[in-house]
Amino acid sequence: MHRWGMVIDLAKCTGCQACVVACQAENNVPPSNPEQAELGRSIHWMEILTFTEHEYPNVKIRFMPRPCMHCDNPPCTKVCPVKATYYSKEEGIVGQVDLRCIGCRYCTTACPYTLKSFNWYQPHWPAEMKNYLNPDVDIRPRGVVEKCTFCGHRLVKVREKAKLEGREFNPDEYIPACVQACPSGVLYFGDLADLNSKVSELSKSIRAFRLMEELGTKPKVIYLSEEV
């Protein structure tokens, strides 16, 4: 059994949005027009929060990337009446079955991190972008909930490759698009159940913290604070 998780070093993040763009492209996340964005209907599986600290002239701008927390005790899975959102005990990933979703949005209400998006309109891409869609990821129809999956399709591909080559699966081969694209090395990904993995070591850092940990959701996205 695995517990795939992510460690995000806030001291390194420059807010370049490379992880956001990589996630959009990898997972066929549809772009939103300005009118939909004004209504709060833009879709992002990965987002970067921007906030300031201190006052002028010592103002500091901070950035916080936020994917799905992939909680070990996810409240979203407990309220879905059709089990469209589920928790995989074998992988430790909170998944989403798009074809099963009925669009009731109970899960979006239950998620304290507000990291699920509802697809309000039929996905549309400009003609010149259609050839760049990822064939490994389905295009979600209108009326379903979307969320980060830690690029679960990549896990399937590396496992199938290892099987075809007659060898054991190497966890280091499984890298989500956001982690691969980050130019500053902000994001670390791996198996938290492996005590020798980099993410497992970093999760025990004195700088480590989890968002809203007091809620008991047990998020597997761990942040490293900029200061001890």
C-alpha positions as CSV (number, residue, x, y, z in Angstrom):
1,M,0.0,0.0,0.0
2,H,1.2,3.5,-0.9
3,R,0.4,6.9,0.6
4,W,1.3,9.3,-2.3
5,G,1.8,12.8,-1.0
6,M,3.4,16.1,-1.8
7,V,5.7,18.5,0.1
8,I,5.6,22.2,-1.0
9,D,8.5,24.4,0.1
10,L,7.1,27.9,0.4
11,A,10.6,29.4,0.7
12,K,11.3,28.5,-2.9
13,C,8.0,29.5,-4.6
14,T,8.2,32.5,-6.9
15,G,4.6,32.4,-8.1
16,C,5.6,31.7,-11.7
17,Q,2.4,29.6,-12.3
18,A,4.4,26.9,-14.2
19,C,2.7,24.3,-12.1
20,V,-0.8,25.7,-12.9
21,V,-0.1,25.8,-16.7
22,A,1.3,22.3,-16.6
23,C,-1.7,21.0,-14.7
24,Q,-4.1,22.6,-17.2
25,A,-2.3,21.2,-20.2
26,E,-1.8,17.7,-18.8
27,N,-5.3,17.1,-17.6
28,N,-7.3,18.9,-20.3
29,V,-8.6,21.4,-17.9
30,P,-10.9,23.7,-20.0
31,P,-10.1,27.4,-20.2
32,S,-12.7,29.9,-18.9
33,N,-13.8,33.1,-20.6
34,P,-13.7,36.4,-18.7
35,E,-17.5,36.4,-18.1
36,Q,-17.4,32.9,-16.5
37,A,-14.3,33.9,-14.5
38,E,-16.1,37.0,-13.1
39,L,-18.9,34.6,-11.8
40,G,-16.3,32.5,-10.1
41,R,-16.7,29.7,-12.6
42,S,-13.1,29.3,-13.7
43,I,-11.7,25.8,-13.4
44,H,-8.2,25.1,-11.8
45,W,-7.0,21.8,-10.4
46,M,-3.9,23.7,-9.1
47,E,-4.0,27.2,-7.9
48,I,-1.5,29.7,-6.3
49,L,-2.7,31.9,-3.5
50,T,-1.0,35.3,-3.2
51,F,-0.9,37.2,0.1
52,T,1.2,39.9,1.7
53,E,2.9,40.2,5.0
54,H,4.0,43.2,7.1
55,E,3.5,46.8,6.0
56,Y,5.2,49.2,3.7
57,P,8.2,49.6,3.2
58,N,8.8,46.0,4.5
59,V,6.0,44.4,2.5
60,K,6.6,40.8,1.5
61,I,4.6,38.9,-1.1
62,R,4.1,35.2,-0.4
63,F,2.9,32.5,-2.7
64,M,1.1,29.2,-1.8
65,P,0.5,26.5,-4.4
66,R,-2.7,24.5,-3.6
67,P,-3.5,21.2,-5.2
68,C,-6.1,18.8,-3.8
69,M,-5.0,17.8,-0.3
70,H,-5.8,14.1,-0.9
71,C,-6.8,13.7,2.7
72,D,-6.5,10.3,4.5
73,N,-9.9,11.2,6.1
74,P,-11.6,13.1,3.2
75,P,-14.9,14.6,4.0
76,C,-15.8,14.9,0.3
77,T,-16.1,11.1,-0.1
78,K,-18.5,10.8,2.8
79,V,-21.2,12.9,1.3
80,C,-21.2,11.8,-2.3
81,P,-24.4,9.8,-2.8
82,V,-23.1,7.9,-5.9
83,K,-19.5,7.4,-4.8
84,A,-18.2,9.5,-7.7
85,T,-15.5,10.8,-5.4
86,Y,-13.7,8.0,-3.6
87,Y,-10.6,7.3,-1.5
88,S,-8.2,4.6,-2.7
89,K,-6.7,2.7,0.3
90,E,-4.1,1.1,-2.0
91,E,-2.8,4.4,-3.3
92,G,-3.9,7.0,-0.8
93,I,-5.3,9.1,-3.6
94,V,-8.8,10.8,-3.6
95,G,-10.1,10.0,-7.1
96,Q,-13.0,11.2,-9.1
97,V,-15.2,9.1,-11.4
98,D,-16.4,11.6,-13.9
99,L,-19.0,9.4,-15.6
100,R,-20.6,8.6,-12.3
101,C,-20.9,12.2,-11.1
102,I,-24.4,13.6,-11.1
103,G,-23.4,17.2,-10.3
104,C,-25.1,17.5,-6.9
105,R,-21.9,19.3,-5.6
106,Y,-22.2,17.9,-2.1
107,C,-18.5,17.2,-2.2
108,T,-17.6,20.8,-3.1
109,T,-19.5,21.9,0.0
110,A,-17.9,19.3,2.2
111,C,-14.3,20.1,1.1
112,P,-13.0,22.7,3.7
113,Y,-10.2,23.7,1.2
114,T,-12.6,24.6,-1.6
115,L,-10.4,22.7,-4.1
116,K,-13.1,21.2,-6.3
117,S,-14.4,22.8,-9.4
118,F,-17.8,22.4,-11.0
119,N,-18.0,22.4,-14.8
120,W,-20.7,24.9,-15.5
121,Y,-20.5,24.8,-19.3
122,Q,-19.6,22.5,-22.1
123,P,-15.8,22.4,-22.4
124,H,-14.5,24.4,-25.4
125,W,-11.0,24.9,-26.7
126,P,-9.9,27.2,-29.6
127,A,-9.4,25.2,-32.8
128,E,-5.6,25.6,-32.8
129,M,-5.4,24.0,-29.3
130,K,-7.4,20.9,-30.0
131,N,-4.4,19.0,-31.3
132,Y,-2.6,19.6,-28.0
133,L,-5.2,17.8,-25.8
134,N,-3.8,14.9,-23.8
135,P,-5.2,11.6,-25.2
136,D,-4.5,9.8,-21.8
137,V,-7.1,12.0,-20.0
138,D,-10.8,12.1,-20.7
139,I,-12.6,15.4,-21.4
140,R,-15.2,15.9,-18.7
141,P,-18.7,16.9,-19.9
142,R,-20.7,19.8,-18.5
143,G,-22.3,19.3,-15.1
144,V,-19.6,17.3,-13.3
145,V,-17.1,18.1,-10.5
146,E,-13.4,18.2,-11.3
147,K,-10.4,18.0,-9.1
148,C,-6.7,17.3,-8.9
149,T,-5.9,13.5,-9.1
150,F,-2.1,13.7,-8.6
151,C,-2.0,12.9,-12.4
152,G,-3.2,9.4,-11.6
153,H,-3.1,8.4,-15.3
154,R,0.7,8.8,-15.1
155,L,0.8,6.2,-12.3
156,V,-1.1,3.8,-14.5
157,K,1.3,4.3,-17.4
158,V,4.5,3.8,-15.4
159,R,3.1,0.7,-13.8
160,E,2.1,-0.7,-17.2
161,K,5.5,0.1,-18.6
162,A,7.2,-1.7,-15.8
163,K,5.0,-4.7,-16.3
164,L,5.8,-4.9,-20.0
165,E,9.5,-4.6,-19.3
166,G,9.2,-7.4,-16.7
167,R,10.5,-5.4,-13.8
168,E,9.4,-4.0,-10.5
169,F,7.6,-0.6,-10.5
170,N,9.9,2.2,-9.3
171,P,8.0,4.8,-7.3
172,D,10.4,7.5,-8.4
173,E,9.0,7.1,-12.0
174,Y,5.6,8.5,-10.9
175,I,5.9,12.3,-11.2
176,P,2.8,14.5,-11.5
177,A,2.9,17.2,-14.2
178,C,3.1,20.1,-11.7
179,V,6.2,18.6,-10.0
180,Q,7.9,18.0,-13.3
181,A,7.3,21.5,-14.6
182,C,8.3,23.5,-11.5
183,P,11.6,25.3,-12.3
184,S,12.4,26.2,-8.7
185,G,12.1,22.7,-7.2
186,V,9.3,23.8,-4.9
187,L,7.3,20.6,-5.2
188,Y,8.4,17.2,-3.9
189,F,6.3,14.1,-4.6
190,G,6.6,10.5,-3.4
191,D,5.4,7.8,-1.1
192,L,4.8,8.9,2.5
193,A,4.6,5.3,3.5
194,D,8.2,4.8,2.5
195,L,10.2,6.1,5.4
196,N,13.3,6.5,3.2
197,S,11.6,8.7,0.6
198,K,12.4,12.4,0.3
199,V,8.8,13.5,1.0
200,S,8.7,11.3,4.1
201,E,11.8,12.9,5.4
202,L,10.7,16.4,4.6
203,S,7.3,15.8,6.2
204,K,9.0,15.5,9.5
205,S,10.9,18.8,9.2
206,I,10.6,21.4,11.9
207,R,9.2,23.7,9.2
208,A,6.4,21.3,8.2
209,F,2.7,22.0,8.6
210,R,-0.6,21.1,7.1
211,L,-3.6,23.3,6.2
212,M,-6.4,23.1,8.7
213,E,-4.9,20.1,10.4
214,E,-7.2,20.6,13.4
215,L,-10.2,19.5,11.3
216,G,-8.9,15.9,11.3
217,T,-8.9,15.5,7.5
218,K,-5.3,14.3,7.6
219,P,-4.1,16.0,4.4
220,K,-1.2,14.5,2.5
221,V,0.0,17.8,1.1
222,I,2.5,19.2,3.5
223,Y,3.9,22.7,3.5
224,L,7.4,23.9,4.6
225,S,7.1,27.3,6.1
226,E,9.5,30.0,5.0
227,E,10.7,30.6,8.6
228,V,11.1,28.2,11.5
